[in-house]
Amino acid sequence: MDVIVTPTPKLQGEIQALSSKNYTTRYLLVAALAEGTSTIYYPAHSEDSDAMRRCIRDLGAVIEEDEKKIVITGFGRKPSDVKELDVGNAGAVLRFLMAIAALSPEVTFVNRYPDSLGKRPHDDLIESLGQLGVQVEHQSGKLPITIRGGAPKGGKITVSGAVSSQFLSALLFLTPLLEEDSEIEVLHDLKSKVVVGQTLEVLEQAGIVIEASEDLMHYRIKGNQRYEAKEYVVQGDYPGSAAILAAAAVTNSDVTVHRLMENSKQGERAIVDVLRAMEVPLTHENGVVRVQGNSKLKALEFDGDKATDAVLAMVAAAVFAEGTSRFYDVENLRYKECDRITDYLNELRKAGANVEEKRDEIIVHGRPEGVEGGVEINAHYDHRVIMALTVVGLRAKQPLRIRDAHHVAKSYPIFFDHLKALGANVEWVE
């Protein structure tokens, strides 16, 4: 389904931030890897977290849930012998479970999204799994992928972090369960270090001991560890909230978002600092962010690798800023559900934005007077692109029609409900 975003001069009201997708998927996984029963309070409900639920159930976890919590009895280091797993369009879920599938005799990950996840490369993780003695059958590093494992062996492992930190996280979930001790060395570079910090935080909460170097490029992991059954509380989600906060910033608004912890390890909490730097009036205290937007923003420069999943929303705000903004160190945006640099900027240009790209930069020449709009644009099946383009539509002069906007459900199924509750003029159309 498509959505039509009609210019909306003012947003007003309060919402509760969605629960964090990243933390939910990690808590679901560590609960499944525990022997015993864990409880996760306020889990996220999105296509990605639902994909993890579905897959760990197929692998043998017993799941019960109600409106407030999910209770999981794990399978430990002995997943069920399942032949196929369907992760939908969830890249992190695929990569984490490719590693866990090494504990099974043979698992094939099917390719249901050939135009999105099916195009994304996984060679770096495949190479690392080979170092553990795991055989992987694949199509030039892409889905469908068959893992032939059963008895992976620890030891010295290298993994490239140049494309994604998810490959490293996958190995960090697996190696504590192996009989041998392991050492992991990250090669080349490590993208999205803050997200690795989230993985390490969750592993520590689950009772796993990992020695990590200060630069997060070297790890020592004792073998024969056990995940402990625990209780977890999922915090509010900054990546999704970034688009709501950006929407409030570019309009004349008074919007309050609850459940956004000041001390969160989510790198995307930088959206608050970025909007402050753009001179947007806001406060952040006691887990509550209040934006009193006056539609006046100043340009800035920002290292996008520190807040990967908030960059597109930041760029959307910068479209209306006074001056030229630059978002650098963002090449890993090219390897997401779509090429979030070229594809996103092409759509922004259609809407009337003045943007340019380099290999690892997005440059925005702000138009405080607004953009023309009045066009149909393609979101490339990407939830973050959908949300960011919606921000632009709220401040355009003519409505924007965003194709296939239902894919926002990948991370934020009620995004448009929340915007409507704040007064945004958005409507679904066939």
C-alpha positions in Angstrom: 0.0 0.0 0.0 1.0 3.6 -0.6 0.7 6.6 1.7 0.0 10.2 0.8 1.7 12.7 3.1 0.0 16.1 2.9 1.9 19.2 4.2 1.2 19.6 7.9 2.3 22.9 9.5 2.0 21.8 13.2 2.3 18.6 15.2 1.2 18.4 18.8 0.9 15.8 21.5 2.6 13.0 23.4 3.5 9.4 22.5 5.4 6.5 24.0 8.5 5.5 22.1 8.3 2.0 20.6 10.4 -0.6 22.3 13.9 -1.1 20.8 14.1 -3.5 17.9 17.8 -4.1 18.4 17.5 -4.9 22.0 14.4 -7.1 21.5 16.1 -9.3 18.8 19.2 -9.7 21.0 17.2 -10.6 24.2 15.1 -13.1 22.2 18.2 -14.8 21.0 20.0 -15.0 24.4 16.8 -16.3 26.0 16.7 -19.0 23.3 20.3 -19.9 23.9 19.7 -20.2 27.7 18.7 -23.5 29.4 15.7 -22.5 31.5 13.0 -19.8 31.3 13.6 -16.1 30.6 11.1 -13.2 30.6 11.4 -10.2 28.3 9.2 -7.2 29.3 7.9 -4.7 26.7 9.3 -6.5 23.7 9.1 -4.7 20.3 6.5 -5.9 17.8 7.8 -5.5 14.3 8.6 -7.7 11.3 12.2 -8.0 12.4 11.5 -9.0 16.0 8.6 -11.3 14.8 11.1 -13.0 12.4 13.4 -13.7 15.4 10.5 -15.1 17.4 9.4 -17.3 14.5 12.9 -18.7 13.9 13.9 -19.4 17.5 10.5 -21.2 17.9 11.4 -23.3 14.8 14.8 -24.0 16.4 13.1 -25.4 19.6 12.4 -22.5 21.9 9.0 -22.6 23.7 7.4 -19.2 23.7 4.4 -17.8 25.6 3.4 -14.1 25.5 0.8 -11.6 26.6 0.5 -7.8 26.0 3.3 -7.0 28.5 5.9 -9.7 28.2 7.2 -12.8 26.4 8.3 -15.9 28.3 10.9 -18.1 26.6 12.2 -21.6 27.5 15.4 -21.9 25.6 17.1 -24.8 23.7 20.6 -24.0 25.0 23.3 -25.2 22.8 21.1 -27.9 21.2 18.7 -26.4 18.6 16.2 -28.6 17.0 17.1 -30.2 13.7 15.2 -27.9 11.3 15.7 -27.9 7.6 14.6 -24.4 6.7 14.5 -21.0 8.3 12.6 -17.9 7.0 14.0 -14.7 8.4 11.8 -12.5 6.1 13.7 -9.3 5.3 15.6 -9.1 8.5 19.3 -8.9 7.9 20.5 -8.9 11.5 18.3 -11.9 12.3 19.7 -13.8 9.3 23.3 -13.1 10.3 22.9 -13.9 14.0 21.1 -17.2 13.1 23.6 -18.1 10.5 26.1 -18.4 13.3 23.7 -20.3 15.6 22.8 -22.6 12.8 26.4 -23.8 12.9 25.2 -25.9 15.9 22.7 -27.8 13.7 23.5 -30.5 11.1 22.0 -28.6 8.1 19.8 -25.5 7.8 18.8 -23.6 4.7 17.9 -19.9 4.9 15.4 -19.2 2.2 15.2 -16.1 0.0 11.8 -14.4 0.2 12.9 -10.9 -0.6 15.1 -11.2 -3.7 15.0 -7.4 -4.3 16.1 -6.4 -0.8 17.7 -8.9 1.7 18.4 -11.2 -1.2 20.8 -8.6 -2.7 22.8 -8.0 0.5 26.2 -9.7 0.9 27.2 -12.0 3.7 30.6 -13.2 2.5 32.5 -11.9 5.5 30.5 -14.0 7.9 30.6 -17.0 5.6 34.4 -16.8 5.6 34.6 -16.6 9.4 32.2 -19.6 9.8 34.6 -21.5 7.5 37.4 -20.9 10.0 35.2 -22.7 12.6 35.0 -25.8 10.3 31.4 -24.9 9.1 30.5 -25.6 5.5 28.4 -22.9 3.8 26.7 -23.3 0.5 25.6 -19.9 -1.0 25.0 -17.9 -4.1 28.0 -15.5 -4.4 27.6 -14.7 -0.7 23.9 -14.1 -1.0 20.6 -16.0 -0.1 19.6 -18.8 -0.3 22.3 -20.0 2.1 22.8 -23.5 3.5 24.8 -24.0 6.7 26.3 -27.4 7.3 27.5 -27.4 10.9 27.0 -29.6 13.9 30.4 -29.4 15.5 32.0 -26.0 15.0 35.4 -25.6 16.7 36.7 -22.5 18.4 40.2 -21.0 18.1 41.6 -18.0 16.3 39.0 -16.3 14.1 39.2 -13.2 11.9 36.2 -11.3 10.6 35.9 -8.1 8.5 34.0 -5.3 10.1 34.2 -3.1 7.0 30.6 -3.8 5.7 28.7 -4.6 8.9 29.2 -5.1 12.6 26.4 -7.8 12.5 29.0 -10.4 11.4 31.0 -9.8 14.5 27.9 -9.8 16.7 26.9 -13.2 15.2 30.3 -14.7 16.2 30.1 -13.2 19.7 26.7 -15.0 20.3 28.1 -18.4 19.1 31.7 -18.7 20.4 30.9 -18.8 24.1 29.0 -22.1 23.4 31.9 -23.8 21.7 34.1 -26.3 23.6 37.3 -24.5 22.8 38.3 -21.0 23.8 38.2 -18.5 21.0 40.0 -15.3 19.9 38.3 -12.9 17.4 40.3 -10.3 15.5 38.4 -7.7 13.5 40.0 -6.8 10.2 40.0 -3.6 8.2 37.6 -1.5 10.1 34.5 -1.8 12.3 31.3 -0.1 11.3 28.7 0.8 13.9 30.8 0.2 17.0 27.9 1.4 19.2 25.8 -1.5 18.1 28.6 -3.9 19.0 28.4 -2.2 22.4 24.7 -3.2 22.6 25.6 -6.8 21.8 28.3 -6.9 24.5 25.8 -5.3 27.0 23.2 -8.0 26.3 25.7 -10.8 26.5 27.0 -9.6 29.9 23.4 -9.4 31.2 23.0 -13.0 30.0 25.9 -14.1 32.1 28.5 -14.4 29.3 32.0 -13.3 29.9 33.9 -11.7 27.0 37.2 -9.8 27.1 37.0 -7.0 24.6 39.8 -4.6 23.7 39.1 -0.9 24.2 38.9 -0.3 20.4 36.5 -3.3 20.0 38.9 -4.9 17.5 40.1 -7.9 19.6 38.1 -10.4 21.8 38.9 -13.4 24.0 36.1 -15.7 24.7 36.2 -18.7 27.1 34.5 -21.8 25.7 31.9 -24.0 27.5 30.0 -21.0 28.8 26.2 -21.2 29.5 23.7 -18.5 28.9 21.7 -17.8 32.0 17.9 -17.6 32.1 17.1 -14.0 33.1 14.5 -11.2 33.2 15.1 -8.4 30.7 13.3 -5.0 30.2 13.5 -3.5 26.7 14.2 0.2 26.5 12.6 2.7 24.1 13.8 2.8 20.5 15.8 5.8 19.3 16.1 4.8 15.6 12.4 4.9 15.1 11.9 7.9 17.4 14.5 9.8 15.3 11.9 10.3 12.5 9.2 11.5 14.9 11.7 14.0 16.5 12.8 15.2 13.1 9.2 15.6 12.0 8.6 17.8 15.1 11.8 19.8 14.4 10.9 20.7 10.8 7.4 21.9 11.7 5.9 24.3 14.2 5.3 21.7 16.8 5.2 20.7 20.5 5.8 17.0 20.6 6.8 14.9 23.6 8.2 11.3 23.3 8.5 9.2 26.4 10.8 6.2 27.2 14.0 7.5 25.7 16.7 7.0 28.3 19.5 9.6 28.5 22.2 7.0 29.2 21.1 4.5 26.5 23.9 2.7 24.6 21.9 3.2 21.4 24.1 5.4 19.2 21.0 6.9 17.6 20.3 8.8 20.8 22.6 11.3 19.0 19.5 12.5 17.2 18.8 14.6 20.3 22.3 16.2 20.2 22.1 16.7 16.4 18.8 18.5 16.7 20.2 20.7 19.5 23.2 21.5 17.3 20.7 22.5 14.6 19.3 24.9 17.2 16.0 23.1 17.5 14.3 24.0 20.9 14.2 20.8 22.9 14.6 19.3 26.4 15.6 15.8 27.4 15.2 14.7 31.1 13.9 11.7 33.0 13.6 9.7 29.8 11.4 12.3 28.1 12.3 14.3 25.0 10.2 17.4 24.2 10.6 19.2 20.9 9.1 22.6 20.5 9.9 23.1 16.8 9.8 26.5 15.2 10.7 25.1 11.7 14.1 27.0 11.8 17.2 24.8 11.6 20.9 25.4 11.2 23.2 23.2 9.1 25.8 20.9 10.7 28.4 18.2 10.1 28.0 14.8 11.7 29.9 11.4 11.8 27.1 9.2 10.7 28.7 5.9 11.7 28.0 6.9 15.3 24.2 6.7 14.7 23.7 4.7 11.5 19.9 4.1 11.8 19.1 7.8 12.5 21.1 9.3 9.7 18.3 9.3 7.1 16.0 11.2 9.6 18.8 13.7 10.3 19.3 14.2 6.5 15.5 14.8 6.2 15.7 17.6 8.9 18.8 19.1 7.1 16.8 19.4 3.9 15.1 22.4 5.5 18.1 23.8 7.4 19.9 27.1 6.6 23.3 26.3 5.1 25.0 23.1 3.9 25.1 20.0 6.1 27.5 17.1 5.7 27.1 13.5 7.0 30.3 11.6 6.6 31.6 8.0 7.3 28.3 6.6 6.1 29.3 4.1 3.4 27.7 1.2 5.3 24.3 2.8 4.5 24.9 1.4 1.0 24.5 -2.2 2.3 21.1 -2.0 4.0 17.6 -2.9 2.7 18.5 -0.7 -0.2 21.4 1.7 -1.0 20.4 4.3 1.5 22.7 6.9 -0.1 22.0 6.7 -3.9 18.4 5.4 -3.7 17.4 7.8 -0.9 19.0 10.8 -2.4 17.4 10.1 -5.8 14.0 10.2 -4.1 14.8 13.4 -2.2 15.7 15.1 -5.5 12.3 14.1 -6.9 10.7 15.9 -4.0 12.8 19.0 -4.6 15.7 18.6 -2.2 19.2 19.8 -3.1 21.5 16.9 -2.2 24.6 15.3 -3.4 26.6 12.2 -2.6 30.1 10.9 -2.4 31.1 7.3 -1.7 30.8 7.7 2.0 29.1 11.1 2.4 25.7 12.8 2.1 25.8 16.5 1.5 22.6 18.6 1.9 22.2 22.1 0.7 19.3 23.2 2.9 16.2 24.9 1.6 14.6 26.7 4.6 11.8 27.9 2.2 10.7 24.2 1.8 10.6 21.8 -1.2 8.0 21.5 -3.9 6.8 17.9 -3.4 3.8 17.0 -5.5 5.3 13.8 -6.8 5.2 10.0 -6.3 8.4 8.6 -4.8 9.8 5.1 -4.3 10.8 4.0 -0.9 12.7 0.9 -2.2 11.1 -1.4 0.4 13.1 0.3 3.1 11.5 1.2 6.4 14.0 3.9 7.3 13.6 5.5 3.8 9.8 5.5 4.3 10.0 7.3 7.6 12.6 9.9 6.4 10.6 10.7 3.2 7.5 11.2 5.4 9.4 13.9 7.4 10.1 15.7 4.1 6.5 15.4 3.0 5.2 17.1 6.1 7.1 20.3 5.1 6.7 20.1 1.3 4.5 22.5 -0.5 2.5 19.8 -2.3 1.6 16.2 -1.1 4.0 13.3 -1.5 2.9 9.8 -2.4 5.2 7.2 -1.0 5.0 3.8 -2.7 4.9 0.6 -0.7 4.9 2.5 2.6 3.5 -0.6 4.4 7.2 -1.8 4.6 7.5 0.6 7.5 6.2 -2.4 9.6 9.7 -3.9 9.4 10.6 -1.8 12.5 7.7 0.6 13.3 4.3 -0.9 12.4 2.4 2.0 14.0 4.6 4.9 12.7 1.7 6.4 10.7 -0.7 5.9 13.6 1.6 7.8 15.9 2.0 10.6 13.3 -1.8 10.9 12.9 -2.2 11.0 16.7 0.1 14.0 16.6 -2.0 15.7 13.9 -0.1 14.8 10.8 -2.2 14.6 7.6 -1.3 11.1 6.2 -3.6 8.6 4.6 -3.3 5.1 3.2 -4.3 4.5 -0.4 -4.3 1.4 -2.6 
